[in-house]
C-alpha cells in the first residue's frame, strides 16, 4: 500500500466533521499554535512506513506513550510533580496558623495609690475582658477591715492587649493587634480573600503562559517566585505588606499546581488514579504543614520554613524536562523523541533507531475561554461544571478554615482533618462506580455531615462535631479530585487546559467567599455549617445532570463535544432503543406479509 511519510514534528490531521460554525474547525495553514496538515497518513501494517531506502516506525502520541512511555519513569515524574502539590499546601493551609486566633484581654494600667476628696487612701485596680476594662478604687487592706470597691469608670475601650502564648508564641493577630475588638479579625479574613483572588488570577493568566512556554517552564517560574515571595512575606513590616505577598503567592501557587496537574495528565494513562492520588498527596501536605506549625510557633519562622521548601524544586526544569505532548504541539520533535528515548531506557524497553511521533488531532482553531461558551451544549456543560467547581471549593475551604473555631486544640483538630483527607485514596475505586454517581453522592454525604453538626454543637459534644467535620471534608476533598478528572474528560484536547484553568478560577472565587461565610458564626455558631450543607445539597443535585465520561475516549474537537447530548443522554438512549424496536417490528411484519 502506498503511504505518505510522516515528517518529524508534524501532526496527523483527521477528517474534519462538518459544522455550521466555521470557528470550530477553521484553520490557518502553518500558523503557530495550529495543527498544520503534513499530509501524514499512518500505514495499515502496525505503523511502520518506508520511503526509498529509509524505514522508520510512525506512531501517534498515544501509541508511543503506551509502548515507550508507561513505566517506572512516569511514576518517578508523578512523584516529583506530586511533591510540588505537597508544598503548595503550605501556602494554602499555612495561613490557618499565621492568622490563628489567640485568646486575649485588655492590657490595663498598673495599680496605683490614690487619695480621694475625703483624704481616704485607695488603690486603683482594673478588671478587663476582651475589648474593655473597668477602673475601680479599692478601700481597705482586707486584714482589719472589709474591702470596698467603688467604680470610677467602666467600659473603657482598650488600646492594647495581652495575648495567650500557650499555643502560639506570635501570630499576626498578636503582633499587629488584629483582633475582633478593633476590626482586625476582618483584616485577617481579607488576606485569605486576597490569596484566593490571586489564585483566581493565576489560573487565568498563567494557564495561557503554560500553553505558550511549556509546563516545566511555568513550574520553574512559579517555584522561584514562591520561594522569593515567601521569604519576603516572613519579613513583612506591616499587615498591608503581608496581604500583598499573600496575593502574589496565590498567583504563583495556581501556576505551579495547574502546570503540574496538566503535565501529569499528559503522561499518565490512568487519569482516575493519578487524580485521586494527587488529592491524597495534598492531604499529606496538610499533615506536614501542621507539623511545621507545631514546630515553629512564631509565625515568621513558620513562613520562612515553608518558603525554603521550594528550593528543592528548582532543579526540576533540568532533571524532569518538558512535557513531550507540549513539545510535539510546538514542533520540537527531537526533544520529544529524547523524552521517549530516555523513558524507554529507564523503563527497560527497546527503542527503535528511527521513530517518528505525531499528534492525532483535528485541525482546530479553539482554546480561549470564550470557546467554552460558543455552542449551546458546550455552554450548558461549562455552566454545570463551573457550579460544581464553585460549590466544592466553598465547602472544602470553609470546613478547612473553620478548624480554628472547633473546640479543642487547633493542631489536633487540623491533624485529624488532614489525616481524614488521606483516606480519599479509596476514591480510586469509588470513582469507578461512575463519575456522575460518585460526585453526586459525595456531595450529598458532605451535606449530611454538615447538617448534623448543629445538633452536636447544641449539646456541646465537640468530639462528634470534629468527627462529622472529618467525614464531610473527606468526601468533599475527594470530590475536588473527581471534578478535576471529569473536567479533563469532558473537554477536547485543544480546550482542556483552558477548561481546567476556568474551573480552578471559579473554584478560587468560592474559596475567597468561604472565610467570610465563617464570620457568620458571630450570629450563630453552627450557621457556617448550615450554609455549607445547603450548598453541598444543591451541588449534589446538579451533579446528577453530568454526562457519564467513565471509560470513554477523550474528545478531540469542540464539534464532538457539541454533538453529545447533555441532560437527556439517558432519555435519548431509551428513545433510540424504542425506535430500533419499532423498526424491527415493522421488518417482521413485512416478512410476514
Buried (B, 14 or more C-beta within 10 A) or exposed (E): EEBBBBEBBBBBBEEBBEBEEEBBBBBEEEEEEBBBBBEBBBBEEEBBBEEEEEEBBBBBBBBBBEBBBBBEBBEEBBEBBBBBBBBBBBBBBBBBBBBBBBEBBBBBEEEEEEEEEEEEEBBBBBBBEBBBBBBBBBBBEEEEEEEEBEEBEEEBEBEEBBBEEEBBBBBBBBBBBBBBBBEBBBBBBBBBBBBBBBBBBBBBBBBBBBBEBBBBBBBBBBBBBBBBBBBBBBEBEEBEEBBBBBBBBBBBBBBBBBBBBBBBBBBBEEBBBBBBBBBBBBBBBBBBBBBBBBEBBEBBBBBBBBBEBBEBBBEBBEEBBBBBBBBBBBBBBEBBBBBBBBBBEBBEBEBBEEBBBBBBBBBBBBBEBEBBBBBEBBBBBBEBBBBBBBBBBBBBBBBBBBBBEBEEEBBBBBBBBBBBBBBBBEBBEBBEEBBBBBBBBBBBBBBBBBBBBBEBBEEEBBEBBBBBBBBBBBBBBBBBBBBBBBBBBBBBBBBBBBBBBBBBBBBBBBBBBBBBBBBBBEEEBBBBBBBBBBBBBBBBEBBBBBBBBBEEEBBBBBBBBBEBEBBEBEEEEEEEEEEEEEEEEEEEEEEEE
